[in-house]
Amino acid sequence: MSMIVNSQERRMAEIAEKVEHGERLTLEDGVFLYETDDLLTIGQLANQVNLKKNGKKVYFVDNMSLYFTNVCEEHCAFCHFRRDEGEDGAYTLTAEQMFDYIDKHYHPNMREFHITGGHNPNVPFQYYVDCIKGLKQCYPNVTIKAHTAAEIEFFSRLSGLSYKEVLQTLMDAGLGTMPGGGAEILSERYRKKMHLVDKASTEAWLEVHRTAHQLGMKTHATMLFGSIETFEERIRHMMYLRELQDETGGFMVFIPNSVQPASVNASIKRRVSAFDNLKTIAISRLMLDNIQHVKAYFINLGTQLTQIALTFGASDAHGTIIQERISHAAGATSPEGMTRDELVWLIQGAGRIAVERDTFYNEIKVY
């Protein structure tokens, strides 16, 4: 037993030395970090890396989540938001209907609209273009963050346009950046098991972001963990992102999100553990040495675990949101949104400096 312990201690010491000297971690390093139960050492290493990159600043944005449609051709095993056309609860809003919703919550200091939704094949690509164009015309000072790489791949099939043509059309309409969703786990074994065979493949997801970066767009990246994937698949996912970042430098932030259960009343055994959430945030910070920020998404973690995550390598707490729907449709128990004051308190309560930002991490106000 002592030999095993000593071997693990030596391995951790070797990784710590790599981190101290800024040496890139390998696939084997990442898998070892997942397999060890030494959460505090991993967290301390991640905290050191984050402090070197960002100091004690933790960022948030005043934003609003928008959902134009929940009709979707995909049948992802983890999704409880989607509906079929004509199904009870299915909807597709016009731009005018969305404006009515926005007007109830909008204020002049809002920085970002975050749009996600279904892959609705019952409306043309022009519908999505017109929605962005309408938003930008009515709210010219708000950055539009919309349409995951999986949606861009869907738009390409829907319209017959290339990824580049789809993205350029949306950018001309007012698109400012893409969210990181649709990646889930970048593994074809996983995507087949989770019924993602008709959704953007690993190669397609990466190519869409590569194309966006080549067009000058900065984007986000996510990972949805905690179901059937292996530790190796999680680390390979991070390495795919790291390799693309080496090539393009276009990712601003990485957001690791754990899978939510189907019900808010789900037992603790149905939820990803706090231990795994914190470890994944910390390992993400250690593996993704070329991405500036790792986000602790309070919708996914809950507010108190988010505070702890800020000392485990996270430097972003997301934003005000107003009313989140996708995670809550899947059983999230966190608030659907937070006020600016609540986010500032959350960050300061963790001993960090709260910084309001815009979408592109330009500082608006330091609290």
Number of C-alpha atoms within 10 A of each C-alpha: 6 7 8 9 10 11 12 15 14 12 15 19 13 13 23 19 13 14 19 12 9 12 12 14 17 14 16 10 20 22 18 17 22 19 10 13 12 14 18 13 16 27 25 16 21 26 24 19 21 26 15 10 16 15 14 19 22 26 30 25 25 23 26 21 20 21 18 19 20 23 23 19 18 18 17 17 11 16 17 20 19 24 21 17 17 9 10 8 12 15 17 18 13 14 17 12 11 17 16 10 11 16 9 8 11 14 10 8 10 18 22 23 23 20 19 22 21 20 23 25 15 12 11 12 20 13 12 20 18 16 19 22 21 18 22 19 11 10 18 12 13 20 22 26 25 25 26 25 29 23 22 26 23 22 24 18 14 16 13 12 15 15 22 18 14 21 26 16 15 24 19 13 19 23 22 21 25 25 21 24 20 23 23 25 26 27 18 15 14 18 22 13 13 18 14 19 16 14 23 22 21 19 12 17 22 20 18 23 29 22 17 23 20 14 13 12 18 21 25 19 26 22 23 20 22 20 16 12 19 15 19 15 20 24 25 19 19 25 20 15 22 19 13 17 20 14 11 17 17 21 25 18 24 26 23 22 25 23 22 28 23 18 15 14 11 14 9 9 8 14 17 18 14 13 11 15 21 26 25 29 25 30 24 28 30 27 21 22 20 18 22 15 25 27 26 31 21 25 24 22 23 15 21 13 17 25 23 17 30 29 22 31 33 31 31 28 26 20 25 23 21 18 15 19 19 18 22 22 17 18 20 25 17 17 16 16 19 19 13 16 9 13 25 22 17 21 27 16 14 17 14 21 19 25 23 24 21 20 24 14 16 11 14 14 11 13 13
